[in-house]
Amino acid sequence: MPIQTLETRRLYRQIADQLTRLIQSGGLRIGERLPAERELAEKFGVSRPTMREALIALEVEGLVEVRGGAGVFVLDRRTPRREHIANGPAPGPFDIIRARWIIESEAAALAASNATPEHLQTLKHTLGEMRSHRSHSPESMAADQRFHLCIAEASGNSALLLVVQQLWEQRTAPLYMQFESHFVGETIWREANVEHGELLDAIASRDPDAARDAMRKHMKNAEVRFASAWKTSESPPP
């Protein structure tokens, strides 16, 4: 399989574009199983998380199908459906998580100092909504978004709130949501709710350092969950 040297910007998109050309030219046949994620990452000289973003981008575009426990298979050679933002392709899920680590952690620290009783009540109520669901669903994800936006609002900084809103627009966009769909389940949702509870406790305790650390922990754990072995790729040995 011919591989081109990659540039450094938005690697996942460059990889997806190369694979798209191979599919459309017949270099990858309809129904063919792509090499394993680990092998592809080695061929392209990138990390497995970056390779995974590229594969999910192709899945969103309708060029491949990710089959649980079997691998990634070529679907057809249609013109792909592309998801763009104003300045180019949408950022990958890992870029979004890392940006949120920076921005939302400071919003949480400010919220610990500036949150009103109404903000705290909203956060408590929204966390209760999240805990009423056993796993990811449109309703639980909407509550998750409200929880984080409430923290940003409680920071007292309208510019921070605007940035967090923009990050959540990307977090709820098709690429991120399709990526996340491979890492959902009761255990992961339960872990996330524990982390949200720690966030609320730190903000309610008026402890900016603890709130910042709790948000950083939550974002880091999300990144770790996304980088772990996925159910559609090769699994770690028992």
MDAnalysis code that builds the backbone (N, CA, C; Angstrom):
import MDAnalysis as mda
import numpy as np

u = mda.Universe.empty(714, n_residues=238, atom_resindex=np.repeat(np.arange(238), 3), trajectory=True)
u.add_TopologyAttr("name", ["N", "CA", "C"] * 238)
u.add_TopologyAttr("resid", np.arange(1, 239))
u.add_TopologyAttr("resname", ["MET", "PRO", "ILE", "GLN", "THR", "LEU", "GLU", "THR", "ARG", "ARG", "LEU", "TYR", "ARG", "GLN", "ILE", "ALA", "ASP", "GLN", "LEU", "THR", "ARG", "LEU", "ILE", "GLN", "SER", "GLY", "GLY", "LEU", "ARG", "ILE", "GLY", "GLU", "ARG", "LEU", "PRO", "ALA", "GLU", "ARG", "GLU", "LEU", "ALA", "GLU", "LYS", "PHE", "GLY", "VAL", "SER", "ARG", "PRO", "THR", "MET", "ARG", "GLU", "ALA", "LEU", "ILE", "ALA", "LEU", "GLU", "VAL", "GLU", "GLY", "LEU", "VAL", "GLU", "VAL", "ARG", "GLY", "GLY", "ALA", "GLY", "VAL", "PHE", "VAL", "LEU", "ASP", "ARG", "ARG", "THR", "PRO", "ARG", "ARG", "GLU", "HIS", "ILE", "ALA", "ASN", "GLY", "PRO", "ALA", "PRO", "GLY", "PRO", "PHE", "ASP", "ILE", "ILE", "ARG", "ALA", "ARG", "TRP", "ILE", "ILE", "GLU", "SER", "GLU", "ALA", "ALA", "ALA", "LEU", "ALA", "ALA", "SER", "ASN", "ALA", "THR", "PRO", "GLU", "HIS", "LEU", "GLN", "THR", "LEU", "LYS", "HIS", "THR", "LEU", "GLY", "GLU", "MET", "ARG", "SER", "HIS", "ARG", "SER", "HIS", "SER", "PRO", "GLU", "SER", "MET", "ALA", "ALA", "ASP", "GLN", "ARG", "PHE", "HIS", "LEU", "CYS", "ILE", "ALA", "GLU", "ALA", "SER", "GLY", "ASN", "SER", "ALA", "LEU", "LEU", "LEU", "VAL", "VAL", "GLN", "GLN", "LEU", "TRP", "GLU", "GLN", "ARG", "THR", "ALA", "PRO", "LEU", "TYR", "MET", "GLN", "PHE", "GLU", "SER", "HIS", "PHE", "VAL", "GLY", "GLU", "THR", "ILE", "TRP", "ARG", "GLU", "ALA", "ASN", "VAL", "GLU", "HIS", "GLY", "GLU", "LEU", "LEU", "ASP", "ALA", "ILE", "ALA", "SER", "ARG", "ASP", "PRO", "ASP", "ALA", "ALA", "ARG", "ASP", "ALA", "MET", "ARG", "LYS", "HIS", "MET", "LYS", "ASN", "ALA", "GLU", "VAL", "ARG", "PHE", "ALA", "SER", "ALA", "TRP", "LYS", "THR", "SER", "GLU", "SER", "PRO", "PRO", "PRO"])
u.atoms.positions = np.array([
    [0.851, -1.181, 0.000],
    [0.000, 0.000, 0.000],
    [0.891, 1.236, 0.000],
    [0.844, 2.103, -1.042],
    [1.734, 3.260, -1.116],
    [1.396, 4.283, -0.047],
    [2.408, 4.733, 0.665],
    [2.233, 5.695, 1.745],
    [3.084, 6.919, 1.445],
    [2.502, 8.106, 1.585],
    [3.226, 9.340, 1.351],
    [3.715, 9.916, 2.669],
    [4.802, 10.682, 2.596],
    [5.302, 11.370, 3.771],
    [4.284, 12.412, 4.209],
    [4.055, 12.498, 5.508],
    [3.027, 13.388, 6.025],
    [3.584, 14.748, 6.417],
    [2.714, 15.761, 6.304],
    [3.032, 17.049, 6.873],
    [2.705, 16.980, 8.361],
    [2.835, 18.110, 9.046],
    [2.657, 18.085, 10.493],
    [1.303, 18.596, 10.954],
    [0.508, 19.221, 10.086],
    [-0.740, 19.837, 10.520],
    [-1.917, 18.890, 10.321],
    [-2.728, 18.748, 11.357],
    [-3.922, 17.911, 11.307],
    [-3.622, 16.556, 10.669],
    [-2.792, 15.798, 11.340],
    [-2.354, 14.524, 10.782],
    [-3.518, 13.594, 10.475],
    [-4.511, 13.581, 11.353],
    [-5.612, 12.641, 11.123],
    [-6.280, 12.908, 9.788],
    [-6.395, 14.201, 9.403],
    [-7.056, 14.545, 8.155],
    [-6.201, 14.156, 6.953],
    [-4.877, 14.317, 7.077],
    [-3.989, 13.934, 5.987],
    [-4.032, 12.422, 5.756],
    [-4.064, 11.673, 6.847],
    [-4.146, 10.216, 6.724],
    [-5.474, 9.823, 6.084],
    [-6.559, 10.420, 6.570],
    [-7.881, 10.112, 6.017],
    [-7.932, 10.439, 4.527],
    [-7.304, 11.535, 4.125],
    [-7.310, 11.910, 2.706],
    [-6.522, 10.899, 1.862],
    [-5.393, 10.415, 2.384],
    [-4.629, 9.401, 1.645],
    [-5.436, 8.122, 1.490],
    [-6.070, 7.691, 2.555],
    [-6.872, 6.474, 2.480],
    [-8.080, 6.671, 1.564],
    [-8.655, 7.871, 1.576],
    [-9.767, 8.166, 0.669],
    [-9.334, 8.009, -0.784],
    [-8.159, 8.533, -1.120],
    [-7.667, 8.420, -2.497],
    [-7.432, 6.967, -2.872],
    [-6.937, 6.182, -1.933],
    [-6.720, 4.761, -2.204],
    [-8.050, 4.045, -2.454],
    [-9.065, 4.388, -1.681],
    [-10.383, 3.777, -1.870],
    [-10.964, 4.180, -3.224],
    [-10.889, 5.459, -3.535],
    [-11.501, 5.947, -4.766],
    [-10.756, 5.477, -6.021],
    [-9.458, 5.205, -5.875],
    [-8.677, 4.733, -7.022],
    [-8.727, 3.219, -7.181],
    [-9.283, 2.529, -6.198],
    [-9.332, 1.075, -6.245],
    [-8.148, 0.412, -5.579],
    [-7.243, 1.220, -4.999],
    [-6.121, 0.638, -4.269],
    [-6.574, -0.131, -3.046],
    [-7.703, 0.275, -2.509],
    [-8.382, -0.473, -1.456],
    [-9.750, -0.847, -2.007],
    [-10.053, -2.129, -2.064],
    [-11.261, -2.607, -2.714],
    [-12.460, -2.589, -1.764],
    [-13.646, -2.448, -2.345],
    [-14.868, -2.515, -1.555],
    [-14.943, -3.863, -0.848],
    [-15.219, -3.827, 0.440],
    [-15.287, -5.049, 1.236],
    [-13.966, -5.463, 1.837],
    [-12.881, -4.820, 1.417],
    [-11.552, -5.199, 1.926],
    [-11.385, -4.725, 3.361],
    [-10.745, -5.555, 4.162],
    [-10.454, -5.186, 5.547],
    [-9.137, -4.429, 5.588],
    [-9.142, -3.263, 6.231],
    [-7.913, -2.501, 6.372],
    [-6.970, -3.205, 7.347],
    [-5.679, -2.966, 7.224],
    [-4.747, -3.505, 8.214],
    [-5.118, -3.030, 9.616],
    [-4.632, -3.713, 10.615],
    [-4.939, -3.363, 12.000],
    [-4.433, -1.958, 12.325],
    [-5.072, -1.340, 13.276],
    [-4.719, 0.026, 13.676],
    [-3.233, 0.158, 13.987],
    [-2.702, -0.808, 14.711],
    [-1.280, -0.747, 15.077],
    [-0.396, -0.755, 13.839],
    [-0.717, -1.612, 12.891],
    [0.077, -1.703, 11.671],
    [-0.027, -0.426, 10.849],
    [-1.222, 0.123, 10.732],
    [-1.397, 1.365, 9.978],
    [-0.638, 2.515, 10.632],
    [-0.697, 2.579, 11.953],
    [0.014, 3.648, 12.656],
    [1.510, 3.563, 12.397],
    [2.041, 2.355, 12.367],
    [3.472, 2.180, 12.090],
    [3.806, 2.586, 10.661],
    [2.938, 2.243, 9.709],
    [3.181, 2.595, 8.314],
    [3.195, 4.107, 8.113],
    [2.264, 4.791, 8.768],
    [2.179, 6.238, 8.620],
    [3.147, 6.985, 9.535],
    [3.697, 6.293, 10.515],
    [4.614, 6.938, 11.439],
    [3.926, 7.886, 12.402],
    [2.704, 7.509, 12.841],
    [1.945, 8.349, 13.763],
    [1.518, 7.510, 14.969],
    [0.946, 8.185, 15.963],
    [0.451, 7.469, 17.132],
    [-0.840, 6.739, 16.792],
    [-1.160, 5.745, 17.587],
    [-2.411, 5.021, 17.358],
    [-3.641, 5.899, 17.573],
    [-3.652, 6.827, 18.565],
    [-4.803, 7.719, 18.665],
    [-5.025, 8.563, 17.407],
    [-3.941, 9.054, 16.791],
    [-4.088, 9.822, 15.555],
    [-4.631, 8.935, 14.442],
    [-4.135, 7.711, 14.361],
    [-4.628, 6.771, 13.359],
    [-6.107, 6.494, 13.579],
    [-6.491, 6.390, 14.817],
    [-7.887, 6.111, 15.153],
    [-8.788, 7.266, 14.729],
    [-8.330, 8.497, 14.933],
    [-9.109, 9.653, 14.498],
    [-9.347, 9.611, 12.989],
    [-8.309, 9.223, 12.243],
    [-8.442, 9.146, 10.784],
    [-9.468, 8.099, 10.376],
    [-9.443, 6.950, 11.014],
    [-10.382, 5.883, 10.678],
    [-11.813, 6.283, 11.002],
    [-12.002, 6.967, 12.140],
    [-13.352, 7.401, 12.499],
    [-13.822, 8.494, 11.555],
    [-12.905, 9.349, 11.088],
    [-13.278, 10.364, 10.108],
    [-13.810, 9.700, 8.843],
    [-13.157, 8.634, 8.407],
    [-13.633, 7.905, 7.226],
    [-14.979, 7.243, 7.487],
    [-15.185, 6.785, 8.715],
    [-16.472, 6.181, 9.059],
    [-17.585, 7.228, 8.988],
    [-17.322, 8.430, 9.527],
    [-18.310, 9.505, 9.467],
    [-18.620, 9.865, 8.016],
    [-17.615, 9.793, 7.156],
    [-17.775, 10.168, 5.754],
    [-18.382, 9.059, 4.904],
    [-18.632, 7.907, 5.499],
    [-19.313, 6.838, 4.797],
    [-18.437, 6.007, 3.889],
    [-17.119, 6.069, 4.074],
    [-16.202, 5.320, 3.213],
    [-15.789, 3.980, 3.806],
    [-15.894, 3.851, 5.117],
    [-15.550, 2.580, 5.753],
    [-16.609, 2.260, 6.805],
    [-16.622, 1.022, 7.212],
    [-17.487, 0.568, 8.297],
    [-16.613, -0.053, 9.366],
    [-16.795, 0.397, 10.598],
    [-16.064, -0.164, 11.734],
    [-16.950, -1.223, 12.360],
    [-16.558, -2.494, 12.222],
    [-17.360, -3.613, 12.706],
    [-16.786, -4.141, 14.009],
    [-17.634, -4.176, 15.020],
    [-17.207, -4.615, 16.333],
    [-16.536, -5.975, 16.314],
    [-15.304, -6.003, 16.819],
    [-14.577, -7.257, 16.921],
    [-13.999, -7.781, 15.632],
    [-14.282, -7.135, 14.501],
    [-13.818, -7.645, 13.206],
    [-12.809, -6.735, 12.528],
    [-12.950, -5.434, 12.666],
    [-12.017, -4.521, 12.039],
    [-12.715, -3.437, 11.251],
    [-11.963, -2.805, 10.358],
    [-12.460, -1.692, 9.558],
    [-12.497, -2.135, 8.102],
    [-13.652, -1.981, 7.435],
    [-13.846, -2.481, 6.084],
    [-14.256, -1.346, 5.148],
    [-13.758, -1.412, 3.920],
    [-14.089, -0.422, 2.899],
    [-15.535, -0.615, 2.459],
    [-16.290, 0.498, 2.384],
    [-17.681, 0.418, 1.951],
    [-17.832, 0.677, 0.463],
    [-17.410, 1.841, 0.004],
    [-17.568, 2.162, -1.411],
    [-16.636, 3.307, -1.765],
    [-16.833, 3.882, -2.968],
    [-15.935, 4.939, -3.430],
    [-16.702, 6.227, -3.680],
    [-17.741, 6.460, -2.896],
    [-18.502, 7.696, -3.054],
    [-17.654, 8.906, -2.679],
    [-18.085, 10.063, -3.150],
    [-17.472, 11.294, -2.676],
    [-17.772, 11.421, -1.197],
    [-16.762, 11.532, -0.353],
    [-17.001, 11.524, 1.090],
    [-17.771, 12.750, 1.571],
    [-18.530, 12.543, 2.643],
    [-19.195, 13.653, 3.317],
    [-18.173, 14.279, 4.248],
    [-17.862, 15.532, 4.041],
    [-16.833, 16.191, 4.825],
    [-17.439, 17.101, 5.884],
    [-16.805, 17.091, 7.059],
    [-17.208, 17.985, 8.131],
    [-16.139, 19.058, 8.260],
    [-16.506, 20.316, 7.996],
    [-15.561, 21.413, 8.044],
    [-16.019, 22.472, 9.048],
    [-15.038, 23.250, 9.511],
    [-15.324, 24.465, 10.251],
    [-14.780, 25.608, 9.422],
    [-14.877, 26.822, 9.913],
    [-14.568, 27.996, 9.102],
    [-13.175, 27.945, 8.498],
    [-12.182, 27.460, 9.252],
    [-10.801, 27.502, 8.785],
    [-10.268, 26.150, 8.332],
    [-11.157, 25.227, 7.989],
    [-10.678, 23.946, 7.492],
    [-11.378, 22.782, 8.162],
    [-10.793, 21.578, 8.076],
    [-11.414, 20.393, 8.669],
    [-11.614, 20.546, 10.174],
    [-12.624, 19.878, 10.683],
    [-12.906, 19.928, 12.113],
    [-11.716, 19.398, 12.905],
    [-11.440, 19.962, 14.080],
    [-10.352, 19.424, 14.908],
    [-10.678, 18.017, 15.360],
    [-9.648, 17.217, 15.565],
    [-9.850, 15.859, 16.030],
    [-10.252, 15.816, 17.492],
    [-10.850, 14.708, 17.932],
    [-11.292, 14.588, 19.320],
    [-10.190, 14.835, 20.348],
    [-8.969, 14.387, 20.072],
    [-7.902, 14.581, 21.049],
    [-7.518, 16.051, 21.169],
    [-7.533, 16.791, 20.056],
    [-7.282, 18.231, 20.127],
    [-8.359, 18.923, 20.953],
    [-9.597, 18.498, 20.784],
    [-10.701, 19.103, 21.536],
    [-10.532, 18.840, 23.021],
    [-10.223, 17.601, 23.375],
    [-10.047, 17.260, 24.789],
    [-8.908, 18.063, 25.398],
    [-7.797, 18.191, 24.686],
    [-6.642, 18.914, 25.231],
    [-6.923, 20.398, 25.362],
    [-7.698, 20.954, 24.428],
    [-8.087, 22.358, 24.550],
    [-9.010, 22.553, 25.750],
    [-9.926, 21.606, 25.945],
    [-10.817, 21.693, 27.098],
    [-10.044, 21.567, 28.397],
    [-8.997, 20.759, 28.405],
    [-8.147, 20.620, 29.604],
    [-7.620, 21.993, 30.012],
    [-7.200, 22.779, 29.043],
    [-6.646, 24.105, 29.324],
    [-7.737, 25.086, 29.728],
    [-8.772, 25.190, 28.911],
    [-9.781, 26.230, 29.091],
    [-10.730, 25.940, 30.245],
    [-11.267, 24.729, 30.265],
    [-12.292, 24.430, 31.269],
    [-11.714, 24.274, 32.668],
    [-10.441, 23.928, 32.771],
    [-9.849, 23.842, 34.111],
    [-9.773, 25.221, 34.757],
    [-9.449, 26.238, 33.980],
    [-9.409, 27.593, 34.525],
    [-10.815, 28.118, 34.783],
    [-11.769, 27.748, 33.932],
    [-13.156, 28.124, 34.189],
    [-13.638, 27.530, 35.512],
    [-13.252, 26.285, 35.772],
    [-13.651, 25.634, 37.026],
    [-13.027, 26.333, 38.228],
    [-11.755, 26.725, 38.096],
    [-11.095, 27.429, 39.201],
    [-11.793, 28.749, 39.500],
    [-12.163, 29.493, 38.462],
    [-12.885, 30.750, 38.664],
    [-14.280, 30.505, 39.236],
    [-14.913, 29.423, 38.783],
    [-16.249, 29.104, 39.283],
    [-16.228, 28.839, 40.779],
    [-15.140, 28.258, 41.272],
    [-15.040, 27.984, 42.705],
    [-15.078, 29.275, 43.517],
    [-14.624, 30.371, 42.912],
    [-14.644, 31.667, 43.600],
    [-15.916, 32.461, 43.319],
    [-16.493, 32.280, 42.138],
    [-17.553, 33.185, 41.691],
    [-18.945, 32.568, 41.588],
    [-19.071, 31.258, 41.716],
    [-20.384, 30.619, 41.543],
    [-21.389, 31.144, 42.566],
    [-22.582, 31.414, 42.090],
    [-23.665, 31.852, 42.976],
    [-24.388, 30.627, 43.522],
    [-25.203, 30.807, 44.554],
    [-26.017, 29.673, 45.026],
    [-26.880, 29.078, 43.918],
    [-27.341, 29.928, 42.986],
    [-28.145, 29.441, 41.873],
    [-27.313, 28.547, 40.952],
    [-26.077, 28.936, 40.700],
    [-25.195, 28.093, 39.886],
    [-24.992, 26.736, 40.546],
    [-24.729, 26.750, 41.842],
    [-24.480, 25.494, 42.554],
    [-25.722, 24.604, 42.524],
    [-26.889, 25.213, 42.656],
    [-28.123, 24.438, 42.609],
    [-28.330, 23.836, 41.223],
    [-28.016, 24.615, 40.190],
    [-28.145, 24.103, 38.821],
    [-27.193, 22.949, 38.586],
    [-25.962, 23.085, 39.060],
    [-24.986, 22.010, 38.897],
    [-25.440, 20.745, 39.625],
    [-25.954, 20.907, 40.835],
    [-26.418, 19.751, 41.603],
    [-27.586, 19.066, 40.893],
    [-28.534, 19.860, 40.407],
    [-29.697, 19.302, 39.716],
    [-29.271, 18.592, 38.429],
    [-28.352, 19.212, 37.674],
    [-27.918, 18.630, 36.407],
    [-27.143, 17.338, 36.632],
    [-26.314, 17.316, 37.674],
    [-25.596, 16.083, 37.999],
    [-26.594, 14.975, 38.353],
    [-27.648, 15.329, 39.047],
    [-28.681, 14.338, 39.355],
    [-29.315, 13.780, 38.091],
    [-29.526, 14.643, 37.090],
    [-30.053, 14.178, 35.807],
    [-29.090, 13.194, 35.166],
    [-27.807, 13.506, 35.191],
    [-26.816, 12.629, 34.588],
    [-26.799, 11.277, 35.282],
    [-26.899, 11.298, 36.596],
    [-26.841, 10.049, 37.356],
    [-28.101, 9.204, 37.193],
    [-29.165, 9.816, 36.701],
    [-30.406, 9.061, 36.494],
    [-30.337, 8.171, 35.260],
    [-29.305, 8.356, 34.444],
    [-29.121, 7.542, 33.252],
    [-28.008, 6.527, 33.493],
    [-28.170, 5.332, 32.968],
    [-27.187, 4.280, 33.193],
    [-25.994, 4.375, 32.248],
    [-26.188, 5.044, 31.133],
    [-25.105, 5.140, 30.157],
    [-25.341, 6.365, 29.287],
    [-24.535, 6.485, 28.232],
    [-24.664, 7.604, 27.313],
    [-25.992, 7.528, 26.566],
    [-26.621, 8.684, 26.401],
    [-27.860, 8.806, 25.630],
    [-27.978, 10.276, 25.246],
    [-28.834, 10.606, 24.302],
    [-29.003, 12.024, 23.965],
    [-29.363, 12.873, 25.181],
    [-30.192, 12.318, 26.077],
    [-30.607, 13.073, 27.259],
    [-29.451, 13.250, 28.245],
    [-28.693, 12.185, 28.466],
    [-27.580, 12.288, 29.415],
    [-26.473, 13.182, 28.878],
    [-26.249, 13.137, 27.556],
    [-25.235, 13.991, 26.961],
    [-25.652, 15.460, 27.011],
    [-26.943, 15.732, 26.852],
    [-27.429, 17.104, 26.969],
    [-27.222, 17.630, 28.390],
    [-27.449, 16.765, 29.377],
    [-27.216, 17.159, 30.768],
    [-25.729, 17.398, 31.012],
    [-24.890, 16.556, 30.448],
    [-23.437, 16.726, 30.551],
    [-23.030, 18.091, 30.013],
    [-23.560, 18.454, 28.856],
    [-23.238, 19.751, 28.261],
    [-23.709, 20.892, 29.160],
    [-24.920, 20.796, 29.686],
    [-25.427, 21.847, 30.575],
    [-24.553, 21.992, 31.805],
    [-24.048, 20.884, 32.336],
    [-23.190, 20.912, 33.519],
    [-21.925, 21.725, 33.234],
    [-21.285, 21.426, 32.115],
    [-20.033, 22.111, 31.797],
    [-20.255, 23.574, 31.437],
    [-21.330, 23.865, 30.734],
    [-21.603, 25.259, 30.390],
    [-21.980, 26.067, 31.625],
    [-22.614, 25.430, 32.587],
    [-22.936, 26.124, 33.832],
    [-21.660, 26.497, 34.578],
    [-20.674, 25.598, 34.572],
    [-19.385, 25.912, 35.205],
    [-18.743, 27.113, 34.516],
    [-18.770, 27.114, 33.188],
    [-18.190, 28.233, 32.445],
    [-18.923, 29.530, 32.755],
    [-20.243, 29.463, 32.845],
    [-21.018, 30.655, 33.193],
    [-20.691, 31.126, 34.604],
    [-20.522, 30.170, 35.517],
    [-20.216, 30.498, 36.910],
    [-18.833, 31.107, 37.076],
    [-17.977, 30.971, 36.053],
    [-16.645, 31.581, 36.131],
    [-16.736, 33.094, 36.208],
    [-17.838, 33.652, 35.688],
    [-17.995, 35.097, 35.687],
    [-17.293, 35.785, 34.538],
    [-16.729, 35.004, 33.623],
    [-15.995, 35.554, 32.484],
    [-16.744, 35.185, 31.203],
    [-17.353, 36.160, 30.550],
    [-18.172, 35.880, 29.382],
    [-17.351, 35.375, 28.206],
    [-16.077, 35.802, 28.113],
    [-15.227, 35.318, 27.020],
    [-14.916, 33.841, 27.210],
    [-14.668, 33.437, 28.445],
    [-14.444, 32.011, 28.719],
    [-15.679, 31.201, 28.364],
    [-16.840, 31.705, 28.716],
    [-18.081, 31.005, 28.393],
    [-18.226, 30.833, 26.886],
    [-17.893, 31.861, 26.122],
    [-17.990, 31.782, 24.672],
    [-17.053, 30.707, 24.117],
    [-15.829, 30.655, 24.620],
    [-14.870, 29.655, 24.144],
    [-15.348, 28.249, 24.491],
    [-15.854, 28.070, 25.698],
    [-16.343, 26.751, 26.099],
    [-17.538, 26.345, 25.231],
    [-18.413, 27.280, 24.923],
    [-19.534, 26.976, 24.033],
    [-19.039, 26.518, 22.665],
    [-18.013, 27.170, 22.143],
    [-17.465, 26.792, 20.846],
    [-16.822, 25.415, 20.904],
    [-16.112, 25.119, 21.991],
    [-15.516, 23.796, 22.143],
    [-16.589, 22.718, 22.210],
    [-17.711, 23.023, 22.862],
    [-18.783, 22.041, 22.948],
    [-19.513, 21.870, 21.624],
    [-19.501, 22.886, 20.784],
    [-20.048, 22.714, 19.441],
    [-19.261, 21.648, 18.687],
    [-17.938, 21.648, 18.866],
    [-17.100, 20.639, 18.243],
    [-17.203, 19.298, 18.974],
    [-17.379, 19.350, 20.297],
    [-17.491, 18.118, 21.072],
    [-18.769, 17.344, 20.727],
    [-19.805, 18.064, 20.275],
    [-21.056, 17.406, 19.901],
    [-21.210, 17.275, 18.389],
    [-20.151, 17.553, 17.634],
    [-20.184, 17.418, 16.179],
    [-20.048, 15.938, 15.788],
    [-20.378, 15.575, 14.540],
    [-20.401, 14.160, 14.130],
    [-19.096, 13.409, 14.349],
    [-17.942, 14.020, 14.054],
    [-16.677, 13.302, 14.197],
    [-16.450, 12.869, 15.635],
    [-16.607, 13.800, 16.566],
    [-16.389, 13.479, 17.978],
    [-17.417, 12.457, 18.462],
    [-18.670, 12.671, 18.107],
    [-19.716, 11.775, 18.593],
    [-19.543, 10.361, 18.050],
    [-19.140, 10.246, 16.780],
    [-18.906, 8.918, 16.221],
    [-17.722, 8.254, 16.907],
    [-16.684, 9.027, 17.170],
    [-15.514, 8.510, 17.882],
    [-15.942, 7.999, 19.260],
    [-16.699, 8.819, 19.976],
    [-17.117, 8.461, 21.327],
    [-18.004, 7.222, 21.350],
    [-18.746, 6.996, 20.260],
    [-19.672, 5.864, 20.231],
    [-18.957, 4.530, 20.402],
    [-17.664, 4.501, 20.143],
    [-16.890, 3.272, 20.305],
    [-16.362, 3.103, 21.730],
    [-16.652, 4.073, 22.599],
    [-16.128, 4.023, 23.962],
    [-17.213, 4.335, 24.981],
    [-18.409, 3.829, 24.772],
    [-19.500, 4.097, 25.690],
    [-19.855, 2.831, 26.453],
    [-20.567, 3.023, 27.532],
    [-20.987, 1.880, 28.343],
    [-21.244, 2.327, 29.763],
    [-21.840, 1.444, 30.538],
    [-22.220, 1.790, 31.903],
    [-21.007, 2.126, 32.763],
    [-19.930, 1.377, 32.612],
    [-18.746, 1.611, 33.447],
    [-18.140, 2.978, 33.174],
    [-17.997, 3.315, 31.904],
    [-17.410, 4.607, 31.540],
    [-18.308, 5.748, 31.994],
    [-19.601, 5.617, 31.818],
    [-20.519, 6.661, 32.245],
    [-20.487, 6.830, 33.757],
    [-20.395, 5.720, 34.478],
    [-20.322, 5.783, 35.937],
    [-19.039, 6.496, 36.380],
    [-17.927, 6.188, 35.737],
    [-16.663, 6.866, 36.052],
    [-16.760, 8.367, 35.805],
    [-17.371, 8.728, 34.678],
    [-17.509, 10.144, 34.347],
    [-18.377, 10.863, 35.376],
    [-19.417, 10.204, 35.860],
    [-20.282, 10.830, 36.851],
    [-19.563, 11.031, 38.177],
    [-18.699, 10.102, 38.547],
    [-17.882, 10.275, 39.753],
    [-17.001, 11.513, 39.604],
    [-16.415, 11.671, 38.427],
    [-15.544, 12.822, 38.177],
    [-16.340, 14.127, 38.222],
    [-17.565, 14.106, 37.694],
    [-18.400, 15.304, 37.765],
    [-18.763, 15.631, 39.217],
    [-18.985, 14.600, 40.018],
    [-19.261, 14.818, 41.431],
    [-18.090, 15.466, 42.147],
    [-16.878, 15.053, 41.810],
    [-15.684, 15.659, 42.402],
    [-15.562, 17.121, 41.997],
    [-15.920, 17.409, 40.753],
    [-15.909, 18.792, 40.283],
    [-16.880, 19.647, 41.094],
    [-18.100, 19.166, 41.242],
    [-19.097, 19.913, 41.987],
    [-18.664, 20.127, 43.423],
    [-18.129, 19.107, 44.059],
    [-17.679, 19.226, 45.448],
    [-16.598, 20.299, 45.588],
    [-15.659, 20.321, 44.655],
    [-14.571, 21.296, 44.731],
    [-15.089, 22.717, 44.539],
    [-16.007, 22.894, 43.592],
    [-16.564, 24.230, 43.350],
    [-17.399, 24.680, 44.552],
    [-18.221, 23.762, 45.071],
    [-19.067, 24.092, 46.220],
    [-18.228, 24.392, 47.461],
    [-17.034, 23.805, 47.550],
    [-16.135, 24.032, 48.691],
    [-15.344, 25.324, 48.549],
    [-15.518, 26.017, 47.431],
    [-14.822, 27.276, 47.165],
    [-13.314, 27.084, 47.153],
    [-12.878, 25.986, 46.528],
    [-11.456, 25.644, 46.465],
    [-11.007, 25.681, 44.998],
    [-10.465, 26.827, 44.521],
    [-10.074, 26.935, 43.113],
    [-9.051, 25.897, 42.670],
    [-8.064, 25.613, 43.509],
    [-7.042, 24.641, 43.127],
    [-7.644, 23.250, 42.957],
    [-8.509, 22.877, 43.881],
    [-9.148, 21.557, 43.794],
    [-10.059, 21.479, 42.575],
    [-10.762, 22.582, 42.266],
    [-11.647, 22.590, 41.102],
    [-10.844, 22.467, 39.818],
    [-9.739, 23.202, 39.750],
    [-8.880, 23.105, 38.566],
    [-8.366, 21.679, 38.400],
    [-7.881, 21.097, 39.489],
    [-7.343, 19.731, 39.430],
    [-8.421, 18.720, 39.058],
    [-9.643, 18.919, 39.560],
    [-10.730, 17.984, 39.263],
    [-11.082, 18.027, 37.779],
    [-11.096, 19.230, 37.189],
    [-11.393, 19.324, 35.761],
    [-10.255, 18.724, 34.937],
    [-9.029, 18.983, 35.329],
    [-7.894, 18.401, 34.606],
    [-7.929, 16.879, 34.677],
    [-8.269, 16.351, 35.834],
    [-8.380, 14.896, 35.986],
    [-9.469, 14.352, 35.077],
    [-10.604, 15.026, 35.033],
    [-11.721, 14.580, 34.199],
    [-11.322, 14.557, 32.725],
    [-10.663, 15.618, 32.263],
    [-10.259, 15.694, 30.857],
    [-9.161, 14.669, 30.543],
    [-8.226, 14.490, 31.460],
    [-7.163, 13.510, 31.233],
    [-7.736, 12.106, 31.173],
    [-8.676, 11.804, 32.050],
    [-9.298, 10.477, 32.030],
    [-10.070, 10.246, 30.736],
    [-10.716, 11.300, 30.218],
    [-11.415, 11.170, 28.939],
    [-10.417, 10.841, 27.836],
    [-9.271, 11.491, 27.857],
    [-8.246, 11.213, 26.848],
    [-7.729, 9.785, 26.971],
    [-7.507, 9.341, 28.191],
    [-7.028, 7.974, 28.416],
    [-8.053, 6.963, 27.935],
    [-9.328, 7.229, 28.206],
    [-10.374, 6.306, 27.762],
    [-10.397, 6.211, 26.243],
    [-10.224, 7.334, 25.562],
    [-10.233, 7.342, 24.109],
    [-8.991, 6.681, 23.521],
    [-7.895, 6.674, 24.266],
    [-6.653, 6.101, 23.757],
    [-6.509, 4.624, 24.092],
    [-7.430, 4.089, 24.894],
    [-7.341, 2.681, 25.278],
    [-7.763, 1.800, 24.122],
    [-7.537, 0.495, 24.272],
    [-7.924, -0.435, 23.209],
    [-9.424, -0.347, 22.981],
    [-9.850, -0.194, 21.725],
    [-11.269, -0.059, 21.437],
    [-11.858, -1.393, 21.029],
    [-13.160, -1.479, 21.192],
    [-13.828, -2.769, 21.013],
    [-13.844, -3.233, 19.576],
    [-13.521, -2.328, 18.620],
    [-13.534, -2.713, 17.236],
    [-12.153, -3.005, 16.692],
    [-11.141, -2.832, 17.516],
    [-9.771, -3.064, 17.050],
    [-9.218, -4.243, 17.817],
    [-7.917, -4.500, 17.625],
    [-7.322, -5.635, 18.321],
    [-7.355, -5.359, 19.814],
    [-7.707, -6.326, 20.601],
    [-7.823, -6.152, 22.043],
    [-6.515, -6.554, 22.715],
    [-6.238, -5.989, 23.917],
    [-5.033, -6.395, 24.631],
    [-5.141, -7.836, 25.087],
    [-4.025, -8.504, 25.278],
    [-4.077, -9.885, 25.719],
    [-4.725, -10.005, 27.081],
    [-5.443, -11.111, 27.351],
    [-6.121, -11.259, 28.645],
    [-5.129, -11.404, 29.775],
])
